[in-house]
Amino acid sequence: MKLNLLFDLGGVIMDIEKARCVAAFEALGLEDAASYFGEFSQQGPFMLLERGDISVDDFHAALRPHLPAGTPDSDIDRAFCRFLIGIPEHRLAALRELRKSHKVYLLSNTNPIMWNSTIRDEFTREGLTREDYFDGIVTSFEAKALKPDAAIFRYACDKLGISPADTLFVDDSQANLDAAAALGFGTALAAPGTDIFTDGTLTGL
């Protein structure tokens, strides 16, 4: 039995929808908005922010030339957060239950705009905080590396004090799972359109 459970966030714990974000940026006037967003990774300043290479202020500055003059930073942030739909409460309850028998950790490609607003707020739905659901958290912008780069997994092991051999990594990207498996992690795919917390995948852990 794996002692540690290492969860991805978007597409596993939190429901997401790229099309909502693309539409929001198109409405702001960002040309070819879809080109910035992949299924599992971002491009341009979005990627740089997620990898911790630029600050939020630098991110806003990089986008302004591509948006109508005077577009407020708050509108940019609001459009970006449209990527996130939310966290069903049964998943929050499941995380609390899993922590009774396992160490539960989070490893997410994310950015400080989402992390310090919508993501933070979604974890308060039971009257708790985001940190109450995990024994440790690693974000890409903190680690300055993005999945599937092996560097972010090594960073997570060092920060969280975990061993790949004792850890099951759950993600919705096969490329991320393959990178983790190459380092010795156990892996489980949260396939798009499924709910790993209710489909039996985690039963018996």
N, C-alpha and C positions, 0 to 999 in steps of 0.2 A: 504493500500500500504506500502511495506517495504521501509524505508528511506535509508537503507544501503544495498549495494551489496558487498558481500565478495567472491572473486573468488579464486579458486585454479589456479595454473599456468599450469603445465604439463598435457596435455590431455584435457584442457579446453581452455586456451588462446594460449598456445604453443603446436604445434604438436610434439609428441615424438615417438620413436620406440626403444624398448628395444633390439631387435635383432641386430640392428646396433652397439650398445655398446658392446654386448656380442661378436660379430664377431671381433670388433676392439681389444678387450682384448685377444681373442683367437689368433689373429695375432701377438700380442706382446709376446705370450707364456704363458699366465695365464691359468693354467689347471683348468678344470671344471668351466670356467668363468660364465656360466649360473647360477650356484648355488648362486652367490652373488646378483642376481637381481630378485626380484619378480615383479608381475604386478603393485603393488602400493607401494612397500617398498623394501629397500635394506638389505643386510646382511653383517656381519663381519665389516671390517674397513670402508666400504662404508656407512653402517648404522651409525657407530660411528661418522663419519665426518658429516653426514646429521643432526645428533642430537646434534652436537656441543660438543661432548665428547672428540674429538681429534682435533689437528691442521692439517693444510694441510701438514706440514712437517712430522708430525707423521703418517699421512695417507700414504704418499710416503714411509716412512720407513717401514710401515707394509706390503706394497705390494712388496717391493724390493726382499725379500727372495723367492717370488713366480714367479719372472720374470728373464729373462736372465741377467747375470751380465752386468752392464753398461747401462741398460735401462734408458734413460733420464727422469727426472720428466716431461718434456714437452710432451713426448710421452704418459705418463700415463694420463696427463690432456687431451690431444687431444682425446685419446680413450674414456675417460669418457664422454666428451662432444658430442661424437657421439650419445648419447642417445637423443639429441635434434635435431629436424628437423628445426623448425623455427616458426615464427609467421606470418600468412597471414596478409597483410596490412588492409583488411577489418575489422579484429578484433581490430586492433589499432584504426581505425576510430570509431568503435562501442563503445569502451571504452571512447573515447573523448565525444561522443554523450551522453552516459549514465551519464557522470559527470555533464551534464547540469541540470539534474533533481534529481540526487541521489549522495550520498557519495559512492565512489567506492574504495574498499580496496582489497589487495592481501594477501592470506595466503598460503604459499607454503612449502612443504617438499622439501628442496633443500640443496645445499652445496656451500661453498665459491668458489670452483673451477669453477663450472658452473655459479654461480651468478655474479662473477667478470670478466667474459669473454663473453661467448656466449649469456647468458641471457641478460646481460647489452647491448651488441651490437645489439641484435635483436630489442630492444626497440628504437633504433636510426633511424629506417628506414624512419620515417617521419621528420627527423631532430630534434626530441625531445629527451628527456632522459626517462629512465624507471620511474623515480619519477614523471614525468609530467602526467602520466596516472592514478595515484592513489592518494587518499587522505591520505593513510597510507599503510604501508607494514609490514608484519611479516613473517620472515623466521624461519624454524625449527632450524637451527644452532644457530640463535640468541636467540630463545626462549628456547633452550635446551630441546625440546620436539617434538615428531613427531605425526602427525595425524595418527590414530584416538584417541590418548591420550587426555583426557579432559583437561589436563594441558595446551596444546597449544591453545585451544579455550579460556580458561580463561585468558591466557596471552594476547591474541589478544584483548579481550574485555577491559582489563586494559590499554594496550598500546594505542589502537585506540579510547578508550572512547565510545564504542558502547555497545548496549544492544542486547542480542539474540532476544528478542521479536520484535525488529525493524530491524532485519537483515535477508536477504536471502543469504544463503550460497550455492555456486555452486561448485560441485566437480564431478570427474568422478569415484569416489570410493563410493559404497554404504555403506561400513563400516564407512567411514569418515562422510557421511551424517547422518547415524544412530547416531553416537557419537554426532554430532552437534544438531540433533533433540532432543536428550535426555536432552540437556542443554537449549532447548527452541528456537533454531534457526528455521526459515523457511528454507527449502532445495529444491534444484533442481538438478537433475541428468543430467550431460553431458555424455550421453551414448557413449561408444566407437563407432567410425565411424560416429558420428553425429557432427554437428556444432551448438552449442547452440546460437550462434550469428545470425544464419540465419534460424533456423528451427522453429521459432515462439515462443519458450519457453520464451524469454524475452520481447516479444511484449506486450505492454500495461503497462509495469512497470512504 
